[in-house]
Amino acid sequence: MPITNQQVAGHAFLRQMFDDSYFPDHVVDQGKAILLRLCERIEAERPSDLESMYALTQAATEEFNLLDREFVAAGSEIETVAREWICGEFRFVASAYGFTEADAEELTAGRDW
């Protein structure tokens, strides 16, 4: 399903991670795919309130929890700077879909990275 939100469609997800050689591109690509799937789910399910939005972001956060293993296996990890970049992408997505009041911590509350 193509993304219809033009702000999201034109966004370079995880650009900072792609620009940093510490993070293998093939693993960062998987993180980008998680974020794009999150956007597709938001567009398909159209959450009407923050709780519904948080449920979607929690599912994506769980995917990033699993992806951290891929980073480690590739000699990297989701460390402090990467965590901030990824959380920033979750905030961007929430805002782009009208959830500007979303709590930044709640968007990725289930993270273990």
N, CA, C and O atoms as CSV, one atom per row, in Angstrom:
chain,resi,resn,atom,element,x,y,z
A,1,MET,N,N,0.849,-1.180,0.000
A,1,MET,CA,C,0.000,0.000,0.000
A,1,MET,C,C,0.894,1.242,0.000
A,1,MET,O,O,1.678,1.432,0.930
A,2,PRO,N,N,0.790,2.077,-1.010
A,2,PRO,CA,C,1.619,3.290,-1.035
A,2,PRO,C,C,1.159,4.310,0.016
A,2,PRO,O,O,-0.028,4.430,0.316
A,3,ILE,N,N,2.121,5.024,0.552
A,3,ILE,CA,C,1.854,6.065,1.537
A,3,ILE,C,C,1.187,7.242,0.829
A,3,ILE,O,O,1.671,7.705,-0.204
A,4,THR,N,N,0.071,7.727,1.389
A,4,THR,CA,C,-0.628,8.857,0.783
A,4,THR,C,C,-0.304,10.185,1.456
A,4,THR,O,O,-0.481,11.240,0.846
A,5,ASN,N,N,0.167,10.154,2.699
A,5,ASN,CA,C,0.537,11.371,3.412
A,5,ASN,C,C,1.803,11.920,2.756
A,5,ASN,O,O,2.864,11.300,2.832
A,6,GLN,N,N,1.690,13.084,2.111
A,6,GLN,CA,C,2.808,13.640,1.355
A,6,GLN,C,C,3.997,14.008,2.235
A,6,GLN,O,O,5.146,13.895,1.808
A,7,GLN,N,N,3.725,14.446,3.456
A,7,GLN,CA,C,4.807,14.780,4.381
A,7,GLN,C,C,5.637,13.527,4.682
A,7,GLN,O,O,6.866,13.590,4.737
A,8,VAL,N,N,4.972,12.411,4.873
A,8,VAL,CA,C,5.644,11.150,5.168
A,8,VAL,C,C,6.308,10.591,3.911
A,8,VAL,O,O,7.446,10.126,3.962
A,9,ALA,N,N,5.602,10.636,2.795
A,9,ALA,CA,C,6.125,10.081,1.544
A,9,ALA,C,C,7.444,10.738,1.144
A,9,ALA,O,O,8.305,10.084,0.555
A,10,GLY,N,N,7.610,12.007,1.452
A,10,GLY,CA,C,8.825,12.721,1.092
A,10,GLY,C,C,9.898,12.717,2.155
A,10,GLY,O,O,10.936,13.358,1.986
A,11,HIS,N,N,9.671,12.006,3.250
A,11,HIS,CA,C,10.598,12.017,4.379
A,11,HIS,C,C,11.698,10.965,4.208
A,11,HIS,O,O,11.425,9.837,3.797
A,12,ALA,N,N,12.928,11.335,4.523
A,12,ALA,CA,C,14.066,10.412,4.472
A,12,ALA,C,C,14.239,9.783,5.856
A,12,ALA,O,O,14.986,10.293,6.691
A,13,PHE,N,N,13.547,8.680,6.083
A,13,PHE,CA,C,13.602,8.020,7.375
A,13,PHE,C,C,15.013,7.531,7.704
A,13,PHE,O,O,15.713,6.976,6.856
A,14,LEU,N,N,15.408,7.751,8.955
A,14,LEU,CA,C,16.679,7.286,9.514
A,14,LEU,C,C,17.894,7.775,8.741
A,14,LEU,O,O,18.919,7.097,8.686
A,15,ARG,N,N,17.775,8.939,8.152
A,15,ARG,CA,C,18.863,9.514,7.345
A,15,ARG,C,C,20.173,9.570,8.120
A,15,ARG,O,O,21.229,9.248,7.576
A,16,GLN,N,N,20.110,9.985,9.410
A,16,GLN,CA,C,21.330,10.105,10.210
A,16,GLN,C,C,22.020,8.748,10.370
A,16,GLN,O,O,23.248,8.663,10.372
A,17,MET,N,N,21.220,7.699,10.503
A,17,MET,CA,C,21.808,6.368,10.654
A,17,MET,C,C,22.433,5.896,9.344
A,17,MET,O,O,23.480,5.249,9.353
A,18,PHE,N,N,21.802,6.211,8.232
A,18,PHE,CA,C,22.383,5.868,6.935
A,18,PHE,C,C,23.693,6.625,6.715
A,18,PHE,O,O,24.611,6.115,6.074
A,19,ASP,N,N,23.774,7.848,7.251
A,19,ASP,CA,C,24.963,8.676,7.080
A,19,ASP,C,C,26.113,8.275,8.000
A,19,ASP,O,O,27.240,8.732,7.806
A,20,ASP,N,N,25.854,7.439,8.986
A,20,ASP,CA,C,26.863,7.034,9.969
A,20,ASP,C,C,27.296,5.592,9.668
A,20,ASP,O,O,26.482,4.671,9.726
A,21,SER,N,N,28.565,5.408,9.351
A,21,SER,CA,C,29.058,4.088,8.952
A,21,SER,C,C,28.997,3.049,10.072
A,21,SER,O,O,29.147,1.856,9.807
A,22,TYR,N,N,28.780,3.473,11.306
A,22,TYR,CA,C,28.649,2.528,12.426
A,22,TYR,C,C,27.410,1.634,12.261
A,22,TYR,O,O,27.374,0.504,12.747
A,23,PHE,N,N,26.416,2.159,11.575
A,23,PHE,CA,C,25.159,1.434,11.403
A,23,PHE,C,C,25.103,0.827,9.997
A,23,PHE,O,O,25.062,1.565,9.012
A,24,PRO,N,N,25.100,-0.501,9.891
A,24,PRO,CA,C,25.069,-1.143,8.570
A,24,PRO,C,C,23.778,-0.808,7.817
A,24,PRO,O,O,22.677,-0.942,8.351
A,25,ASP,N,N,23.940,-0.373,6.573
A,25,ASP,CA,C,22.786,0.050,5.772
A,25,ASP,C,C,21.719,-1.032,5.659
A,25,ASP,O,O,20.528,-0.726,5.701
A,26,HIS,N,N,22.124,-2.290,5.517
A,26,HIS,CA,C,21.125,-3.344,5.341
A,26,HIS,C,C,20.252,-3.517,6.586
A,26,HIS,O,O,19.103,-3.946,6.483
A,27,VAL,N,N,20.791,-3.188,7.750
A,27,VAL,CA,C,19.986,-3.268,8.980
A,27,VAL,C,C,19.152,-1.992,9.133
A,27,VAL,O,O,17.993,-2.051,9.545
A,28,VAL,N,N,19.738,-0.849,8.803
A,28,VAL,CA,C,18.992,0.409,8.851
A,28,VAL,C,C,17.815,0.342,7.870
A,28,VAL,O,O,16.737,0.864,8.155
A,29,ASP,N,N,18.023,-0.294,6.728
A,29,ASP,CA,C,16.918,-0.490,5.770
A,29,ASP,C,C,15.744,-1.206,6.432
A,29,ASP,O,O,14.586,-0.883,6.165
A,30,GLN,N,N,16.038,-2.165,7.286
A,30,GLN,CA,C,14.973,-2.886,7.982
A,30,GLN,C,C,14.238,-1.954,8.951
A,30,GLN,O,O,13.021,-2.050,9.106
A,31,GLY,N,N,14.981,-1.056,9.600
A,31,GLY,CA,C,14.349,-0.072,10.489
A,31,GLY,C,C,13.461,0.881,9.710
A,31,GLY,O,O,12.365,1.224,10.152
A,32,LYS,N,N,13.938,1.304,8.557
A,32,LYS,CA,C,13.129,2.166,7.694
A,32,LYS,C,C,11.849,1.443,7.288
A,32,LYS,O,O,10.776,2.047,7.263
A,33,ALA,N,N,11.954,0.163,6.973
A,33,ALA,CA,C,10.784,-0.628,6.584
A,33,ALA,C,C,9.778,-0.719,7.733
A,33,ALA,O,O,8.570,-0.688,7.503
A,34,ILE,N,N,10.268,-0.831,8.958
A,34,ILE,CA,C,9.374,-0.856,10.128
A,34,ILE,C,C,8.582,0.441,10.194
A,34,ILE,O,O,7.367,0.427,10.397
A,35,LEU,N,N,9.271,1.556,10.023
A,35,LEU,CA,C,8.602,2.859,10.094
A,35,LEU,C,C,7.597,3.032,8.958
A,35,LEU,O,O,6.513,3.578,9.167
A,36,LEU,N,N,7.944,2.577,7.777
A,36,LEU,CA,C,7.006,2.677,6.654
A,36,LEU,C,C,5.782,1.787,6.871
A,36,LEU,O,O,4.664,2.175,6.533
A,37,ARG,N,N,5.992,0.593,7.434
A,37,ARG,CA,C,4.846,-0.278,7.755
A,37,ARG,C,C,3.953,0.381,8.800
A,37,ARG,O,O,2.728,0.274,8.734
A,38,LEU,N,N,4.574,1.067,9.772
A,38,LEU,CA,C,3.801,1.799,10.771
A,38,LEU,C,C,2.919,2.832,10.077
A,38,LEU,O,O,1.733,2.943,10.388
A,39,CYS,N,N,3.478,3.576,9.154
A,39,CYS,CA,C,2.700,4.586,8.422
A,39,CYS,C,C,1.576,3.942,7.621
A,39,CYS,O,O,0.461,4.460,7.577
A,40,GLU,N,N,1.868,2.827,6.996
A,40,GLU,CA,C,0.825,2.119,6.236
A,40,GLU,C,C,-0.305,1.670,7.151
A,40,GLU,O,O,-1.478,1.770,6.791
A,41,ARG,N,N,0.046,1.178,8.328
A,41,ARG,CA,C,-0.985,0.739,9.280
A,41,ARG,C,C,-1.816,1.922,9.768
A,41,ARG,O,O,-3.032,1.808,9.923
A,42,ILE,N,N,-1.164,3.054,10.008
A,42,ILE,CA,C,-1.891,4.252,10.439
A,42,ILE,C,C,-2.873,4.662,9.356
A,42,ILE,O,O,-4.024,4.985,9.651
A,43,GLU,N,N,-2.434,4.652,8.114
A,43,GLU,CA,C,-3.320,5.044,7.022
A,43,GLU,C,C,-4.449,4.031,6.815
A,43,GLU,O,O,-5.564,4.410,6.457
A,44,ALA,N,N,-4.168,2.768,7.036
A,44,ALA,CA,C,-5.191,1.736,6.850
A,44,ALA,C,C,-6.198,1.716,8.007
A,44,ALA,O,O,-7.401,1.568,7.791
A,45,GLU,N,N,-5.692,1.864,9.230
A,45,GLU,CA,C,-6.552,1.728,10.403
A,45,GLU,C,C,-7.110,3.059,10.911
A,45,GLU,O,O,-8.100,3.085,11.642
A,46,ARG,N,N,-6.480,4.141,10.528
A,46,ARG,CA,C,-6.913,5.489,10.909
A,46,ARG,C,C,-7.263,5.590,12.403
A,46,ARG,O,O,-8.431,5.756,12.756
A,47,PRO,N,N,-6.263,5.491,13.268
A,47,PRO,CA,C,-6.540,5.588,14.707
A,47,PRO,C,C,-7.229,6.909,15.035
A,47,PRO,O,O,-6.849,7.966,14.531
A,48,SER,N,N,-8.239,6.831,15.881
A,48,SER,CA,C,-9.041,8.017,16.188
A,48,SER,C,C,-8.623,8.705,17.477
A,48,SER,O,O,-9.058,9.823,17.752
A,49,ASP,N,N,-7.788,8.051,18.266
A,49,ASP,CA,C,-7.354,8.650,19.526
A,49,ASP,C,C,-5.923,8.217,19.839
A,49,ASP,O,O,-5.361,7.349,19.170
A,50,LEU,N,N,-5.349,8.833,20.860
A,50,LEU,CA,C,-3.964,8.541,21.206
A,50,LEU,C,C,-3.752,7.093,21.610
A,50,LEU,O,O,-2.728,6.503,21.265
A,51,GLU,N,N,-4.687,6.513,22.325
A,51,GLU,CA,C,-4.523,5.121,22.749
A,51,GLU,C,C,-4.406,4.194,21.544
A,51,GLU,O,O,-3.598,3.266,21.551
A,52,SER,N,N,-5.197,4.438,20.526
A,52,SER,CA,C,-5.117,3.632,19.301
A,52,SER,C,C,-3.790,3.864,18.586
A,52,SER,O,O,-3.196,2.932,18.044
A,53,MET,N,N,-3.337,5.098,18.590
A,53,MET,CA,C,-2.051,5.423,17.980
A,53,MET,C,C,-0.917,4.740,18.749
A,53,MET,O,O,-0.015,4.159,18.146
A,54,TYR,N,N,-0.969,4.814,20.067
A,54,TYR,CA,C,0.068,4.176,20.878
A,54,TYR,C,C,0.113,2.667,20.647
A,54,TYR,O,O,1.194,2.078,20.663
A,55,ALA,N,N,-1.019,2.043,20.437
A,55,ALA,CA,C,-1.042,0.603,20.160
A,55,ALA,C,C,-0.261,0.296,18.883
A,55,ALA,O,O,0.463,-0.697,18.816
A,56,LEU,N,N,-0.410,1.145,17.882
A,56,LEU,CA,C,0.317,0.941,16.631
A,56,LEU,C,C,1.816,1.195,16.805
A,56,LEU,O,O,2.643,0.445,16.285
A,57,THR,N,N,2.158,2.250,17.537
A,57,THR,CA,C,3.585,2.536,17.718
A,57,THR,C,C,4.245,1.486,18.612
A,57,THR,O,O,5.433,1.201,18.465
A,58,GLN,N,N,3.476,0.914,19.536
A,58,GLN,CA,C,4.052,-0.133,20.382
A,58,GLN,C,C,4.404,-1.362,19.557
A,58,GLN,O,O,5.435,-1.991,19.794
A,59,ALA,N,N,3.568,-1.707,18.600
A,59,ALA,CA,C,3.859,-2.846,17.730
A,59,ALA,C,C,5.143,-2.585,16.937
A,59,ALA,O,O,5.969,-3.485,16.780
A,60,ALA,N,N,5.310,-1.372,16.443
A,60,ALA,CA,C,6.524,-1.018,15.706
A,60,ALA,C,C,7.738,-1.010,16.633
A,60,ALA,O,O,8.833,-1.404,16.232
A,61,THR,N,N,7.543,-0.565,17.860
A,61,THR,CA,C,8.629,-0.571,18.847
A,61,THR,C,C,9.105,-1.995,19.105
A,61,THR,O,O,10.306,-2.242,19.215
A,62,GLU,N,N,8.165,-2.931,19.200
A,62,GLU,CA,C,8.529,-4.341,19.394
A,62,GLU,C,C,9.373,-4.845,18.221
A,62,GLU,O,O,10.303,-5.630,18.409
A,63,GLU,N,N,9.045,-4.392,17.023
A,63,GLU,CA,C,9.849,-4.782,15.862
A,63,GLU,C,C,11.273,-4.237,15.981
A,63,GLU,O,O,12.234,-4.924,15.634
A,64,PHE,N,N,11.406,-3.005,16.472
A,64,PHE,CA,C,12.747,-2.443,16.694
A,64,PHE,C,C,13.471,-3.200,17.802
A,64,PHE,O,O,14.691,-3.351,17.744
A,65,ASN,N,N,12.743,-3.677,18.811
A,65,ASN,CA,C,13.380,-4.482,19.856
A,65,ASN,C,C,14.054,-5.705,19.233
A,65,ASN,O,O,15.183,-6.048,19.586
A,66,LEU,N,N,13.361,-6.348,18.315
A,66,LEU,CA,C,13.930,-7.511,17.622
A,66,LEU,C,C,15.065,-7.106,16.683
A,66,LEU,O,O,16.054,-7.826,16.543
A,67,LEU,N,N,14.913,-5.960,16.050
A,67,LEU,CA,C,15.929,-5.490,15.108
A,67,LEU,C,C,17.247,-5.185,15.806
A,67,LEU,O,O,18.305,-5.285,15.185
A,68,ASP,N,N,17.207,-4.820,17.069
A,68,ASP,CA,C,18.443,-4.531,17.795
A,68,ASP,C,C,19.384,-5.735,17.750
A,68,ASP,O,O,20.603,-5.566,17.707
A,69,ARG,N,N,18.837,-6.926,17.758
A,69,ARG,CA,C,19.664,-8.140,17.654
A,69,ARG,C,C,20.409,-8.175,16.326
A,69,ARG,O,O,21.558,-8.610,16.258
A,70,GLU,N,N,19.739,-7.712,15.270
A,70,GLU,CA,C,20.379,-7.666,13.952
A,70,GLU,C,C,21.540,-6.667,13.946
A,70,GLU,O,O,22.593,-6.917,13.359
A,71,PHE,N,N,21.320,-5.528,14.614
A,71,PHE,CA,C,22.410,-4.557,14.721
A,71,PHE,C,C,23.596,-5.171,15.448
A,71,PHE,O,O,24.735,-5.043,14.997
A,72,VAL,N,N,23.341,-5.833,16.563
A,72,VAL,CA,C,24.411,-6.448,17.349
A,72,VAL,C,C,25.142,-7.503,16.523
A,72,VAL,O,O,26.372,-7.555,16.532
A,73,ALA,N,N,24.399,-8.336,15.815
A,73,ALA,CA,C,25.013,-9.370,14.984
A,73,ALA,C,C,25.892,-8.759,13.889
A,73,ALA,O,O,26.838,-9.394,13.423
A,74,ALA,N,N,25.583,-7.538,13.484
A,74,ALA,CA,C,26.349,-6.859,12.435
A,74,ALA,C,C,27.453,-5.966,13.019
A,74,ALA,O,O,28.078,-5.191,12.296
A,75,GLY,N,N,27.689,-6.083,14.344
A,75,GLY,CA,C,28.755,-5.305,14.975
A,75,GLY,C,C,28.362,-3.902,15.359
A,75,GLY,O,O,29.224,-3.037,15.509
A,76,SER,N,N,27.103,-3.664,15.519
A,76,SER,CA,C,26.576,-2.352,15.864
A,76,SER,C,C,25.576,-2.527,17.008
A,76,SER,O,O,25.509,-3.599,17.609
A,77,GLU,N,N,24.816,-1.507,17.305
A,77,GLU,CA,C,23.741,-1.596,18.282
A,77,GLU,C,C,22.925,-0.316,18.231
A,77,GLU,O,O,23.373,0.701,17.702
A,78,ILE,N,N,21.727,-0.377,18.786
A,78,ILE,CA,C,20.930,0.838,18.944
A,78,ILE,C,C,21.374,1.460,20.250
A,78,ILE,O,O,20.873,1.122,21.323
A,79,GLU,N,N,22.324,2.375,20.142
A,79,GLU,CA,C,22.869,3.037,21.316
A,79,GLU,C,C,22.193,4.389,21.516
A,79,GLU,O,O,21.212,4.697,20.839
A,80,THR,N,N,22.700,5.184,22.423
A,80,THR,CA,C,22.035,6.414,22.847
A,80,THR,C,C,21.670,7.344,21.691
A,80,THR,O,O,20.530,7.803,21.605
A,81,VAL,N,N,22.609,7.623,20.815
A,81,VAL,CA,C,22.345,8.550,19.711
A,81,VAL,C,C,21.309,7.952,18.769
A,81,VAL,O,O,20.374,8.637,18.355
A,82,ALA,N,N,21.474,6.678,18.430
A,82,ALA,CA,C,20.507,6.019,17.531
A,82,ALA,C,C,19.123,5.989,18.165
A,82,ALA,O,O,18.118,6.177,17.478
A,83,ARG,N,N,19.068,5.756,19.462
A,83,ARG,CA,C,17.774,5.745,20.159
A,83,ARG,C,C,17.070,7.081,19.971
A,83,ARG,O,O,15.873,7.123,19.688
A,84,GLU,N,N,17.805,8.160,20.127
A,84,GLU,CA,C,17.210,9.489,19.952
A,84,GLU,C,C,16.735,9.698,18.523
A,84,GLU,O,O,15.666,10.267,18.301
A,85,TRP,N,N,17.517,9.247,17.557
A,85,TRP,CA,C,17.132,9.392,16.153
A,85,TRP,C,C,15.868,8.592,15.856
A,85,TRP,O,O,14.955,9.090,15.196
A,86,ILE,N,N,15.814,7.357,16.341
A,86,ILE,CA,C,14.645,6.508,16.097
A,86,ILE,C,C,13.417,7.087,16.784
A,86,ILE,O,O,12.344,7.157,16.184
A,87,CYS,N,N,13.566,7.503,18.036
A,87,CYS,CA,C,12.433,8.106,18.756
A,87,CYS,C,C,11.966,9.369,18.049
A,87,CYS,O,O,10.771,9.660,18.020
A,88,GLY,N,N,12.902,10.119,17.481
A,88,GLY,CA,C,12.535,11.301,16.709
A,88,GLY,C,C,11.686,10.949,15.501
A,88,GLY,O,O,10.783,11.701,15.134
A,89,GLU,N,N,11.968,9.822,14.885
A,89,GLU,CA,C,11.166,9.375,13.749
A,89,GLU,C,C,9.755,9.001,14.192
A,89,GLU,O,O,8.795,9.276,13.473
A,90,PHE,N,N,9.613,8.389,15.347
A,90,PHE,CA,C,8.284,8.074,15.878
A,90,PHE,C,C,7.509,9.371,16.154
A,90,PHE,O,O,6.313,9.451,15.873
A,91,ARG,N,N,8.190,10.382,16.703
A,91,ARG,CA,C,7.530,11.673,16.943
A,91,ARG,C,C,7.112,12.316,15.624
A,91,ARG,O,O,6.020,12.876,15.521
A,92,PHE,N,N,7.981,12.235,14.615
A,92,PHE,CA,C,7.651,12.772,13.300
A,92,PHE,C,C,6.397,12.106,12.740
A,92,PHE,O,O,5.494,12.786,12.252
A,93,VAL,N,N,6.343,10.783,12.810
A,93,VAL,CA,C,5.196,10.043,12.278
A,93,VAL,C,C,3.921,10.457,13.007
A,93,VAL,O,O,2.906,10.740,12.371
A,94,ALA,N,N,3.970,10.493,14.323
A,94,ALA,CA,C,2.778,10.877,15.095
A,94,ALA,C,C,2.307,12.268,14.688
A,94,ALA,O,O,1.115,12.487,14.475
A,95,SER,N,N,3.230,13.192,14.584
A,95,SER,CA,C,2.882,14.565,14.216
A,95,SER,C,C,2.336,14.637,12.790
A,95,SER,O,O,1.362,15.344,12.530
A,96,ALA,N,N,2.956,13.916,11.882
A,96,ALA,CA,C,2.527,13.943,10.476
A,96,ALA,C,C,1.099,13.438,10.314
A,96,ALA,O,O,0.411,13.817,9.366
A,97,TYR,N,N,0.654,12.590,11.227
A,97,TYR,CA,C,-0.711,12.056,11.154
A,97,TYR,C,C,-1.654,12.752,12.126
A,97,TYR,O,O,-2.729,12.238,12.436
A,98,GLY,N,N,-1.244,13.926,12.606
A,98,GLY,CA,C,-2.141,14.755,13.402
A,98,GLY,C,C,-2.112,14.521,14.902
A,98,GLY,O,O,-2.916,15.108,15.627
A,99,PHE,N,N,-1.214,13.684,15.385
A,99,PHE,CA,C,-1.129,13.412,16.811
A,99,PHE,C,C,0.014,14.215,17.423
A,99,PHE,O,O,0.953,13.662,17.995
A,100,THR,N,N,-0.091,15.521,17.287
A,100,THR,CA,C,0.964,16.411,17.764
A,100,THR,C,C,1.078,16.409,19.278
A,100,THR,O,O,2.122,16.775,19.819
A,101,GLU,N,N,0.019,16.003,19.973
A,101,GLU,CA,C,0.040,15.971,21.427
A,101,GLU,C,C,0.554,14.643,21.983
A,101,GLU,O,O,0.554,14.446,23.198
A,102,ALA,N,N,0.988,13.741,21.123
A,102,ALA,CA,C,1.482,12.428,21.562
A,102,ALA,C,C,2.694,12.599,22.465
A,102,ALA,O,O,3.578,13.411,22.190
A,103,ASP,N,N,2.726,11.834,23.534
A,103,ASP,CA,C,3.842,11.842,24.469
A,103,ASP,C,C,5.012,11.088,23.843
A,103,ASP,O,O,4.874,9.928,23.453
A,104,ALA,N,N,6.153,11.746,23.749
A,104,ALA,CA,C,7.313,11.161,23.083
A,104,ALA,C,C,7.734,9.844,23.724
A,104,ALA,O,O,8.098,8.906,23.015
A,105,GLU,N,N,7.692,9.760,25.029
A,105,GLU,CA,C,8.081,8.525,25.717
A,105,GLU,C,C,7.054,7.419,25.516
A,105,GLU,O,O,7.417,6.250,25.392
A,106,GLU,N,N,5.812,7.770,25.483
A,106,GLU,CA,C,4.751,6.777,25.338
A,106,GLU,C,C,4.760,6.142,23.944
A,106,GLU,O,O,4.362,4.988,23.781
A,107,LEU,N,N,5.209,6.891,22.952
A,107,LEU,CA,C,5.251,6.352,21.582
A,107,LEU,C,C,6.137,5.116,21.481
A,107,LEU,O,O,5.864,4.218,20.684
A,108,THR,N,N,7.196,5.069,22.286
A,108,THR,CA,C,8.137,3.935,22.251
A,108,THR,C,C,8.320,3.348,23.644
A,108,THR,O,O,9.411,2.899,23.995
A,109,ALA,N,N,7.258,3.351,24.433
A,109,ALA,CA,C,7.350,2.935,25.836
A,109,ALA,C,C,7.838,1.501,26.005
A,109,ALA,O,O,8.453,1.191,27.026
A,110,GLY,N,N,7.594,0.635,25.065
A,110,GLY,CA,C,7.990,-0.756,25.195
A,110,GLY,C,C,9.403,-1.059,24.721
A,110,GLY,O,O,9.782,-2.225,24.614
A,111,ARG,N,N,10.182,-0.029,24.435
A,111,ARG,CA,C,11.511,-0.281,23.881
A,111,ARG,C,C,12.458,-0.864,24.932
A,111,ARG,O,O,12.365,-0.561,26.121
A,112,ASP,N,N,13.361,-1.699,24.455
A,112,ASP,CA,C,14.426,-2.206,25.328
A,112,ASP,C,C,15.797,-1.873,24.747
A,112,ASP,O,O,16.772,-2.593,24.960
A,113,TRP,N,N,15.846,-0.790,24.025
A,113,TRP,CA,C,17.091,-0.294,23.451
A,113,TRP,C,C,17.341,1.127,23.902
A,113,TRP,O,O,18.347,1.727,23.524
